[in-house]
Amino acid sequence: MSGAAPPARQRAYRRGLTAETRAALALMLKGYRILGRRVRTGAGEIDLVALRGRTVAIVEVKARSELATALEAVGPRSQARLVRAAHAWLARNPRYGGHTIRFDIVVVRPRRWPHHLVNAFEAAA
């Protein structure tokens, strides 16, 4: 088993970190407080957890060249994973239990300001 990841994987990892940093900065400039980055739960990872007022936004960050491609990448399976991860996060952070929970997407494209889709999808009942 090799110790170093292949160069393409390393580039993808760095691109993801950069996109999440840009997304977090854009959200902070909009008045959000970042509660967590790359939050690991038993159900999966949440890219960003952001708070604004009494709303907790569970944010999926996608770095793509096209908006449509990024939105397609957050399909039903990804949405279900994010909902499960949000429940796991809330179980570990009960002080936010009375807050509104929302699922947002931030699309980070080259040489453009990040595009924030508020309430991009609903948690299935």
N, C-alpha and C positions, 0 to 999 in steps of 0.2 A: 504494500500500500504506500503510495507516494505521499510525501508530506506537503508538497506545494500544489495548489490548484492550477489547472491549465490557464494560460494567459487570457483566453476569451472569458473564462469564468471570473477571473480577477477583475477584468474590465467591467463586466456586467455588475459585479458587486460594488465597485467604485461608482459606477453610473447610478446605481440604486441609492447609495449613500448621498451622493450629490443631489439627486432628485428629492429625497426626503428632506435634506437640509433646505433646499429652495422652497419646498412646500411649507415647511415649518416656519420659515421666515415670512412667507406671504401670509400665512394665517396669523402670525403674531402682529403683523402690520395691520391686520383687520380686527385686532382686539382679542384674539384668542390667547389663552395660556396653554402651553404644551405640557401635558401631564406625563406623557411617555412617548418614547420613540422605540421602534422595533420591540414592542412589548410581546414577550413570549407567554403564551398560555398553553394549557394542555390541548386546546382545540385548534391552535394555530397562532400565527403572528399577526399583530396589528401594527401597521406602519406608524401611525400617529394617533394619540389620544389627545384631544384638545378640548378645552373648557372655555365657554363664553357665557357669562351669566349663569343661568341654571340649565344650560344645555351642554351635554357631553357629546362631542362628535368623534365617532370612530371613523378614521380616515384611511382610505386605501390610496396610495400614491402610485401612479403609473407614469413611467418615462417612455414616451413614444413620440414619433415624429408627427403623427396625425391624431387628432382628437377622437375620431370614430374608431380607430384601431385600439386606442386606450380604453374606450368604453366597452368595446367588445371583449376585452380581456377580463372584465369584471362580470362574468356570466353568473348563472344561477348557482353553480358549485362554489365559486368564490364568495358570492353573497352569503350562502348558507354557512360557509366556514367563518366569515366575518361575524355573522350573528352569533354563532357558537362561541367564538373567541370573545365577543363583547359580553356575553353572559358569564363566561369564566372570569373576565376582568372585573365585572361588577361584583361577583361573589367575593373577590379578594379586596374590593374597595367599596364596602357597603355605604360609606358616607355619601356616595353619589347615587344611591338607590332611588332617591326622590327626584332626581334630575331627569329631564327629557333626554333620551338617547337617540341619536341621529346617525345615519350612515352617509358619509360624504366621500367624494372622490376628488383628488387633486391630480390633474394631468399636467405633467412637466414636459414641455416641448423645447427643442433647441432654440435659443435666441428669442424666446417669448416669455412673457410673464406667466406663472402658473395659473391654470384655469381651475377654479374651485366650483365644483358642482355640489350645491347644498342639497341635502336630503336626496341623494342620488337613487336610493332604493329604500324600500320599507322592509322591516323584518317580517317574515311570514308568520302569520298567527298560528 
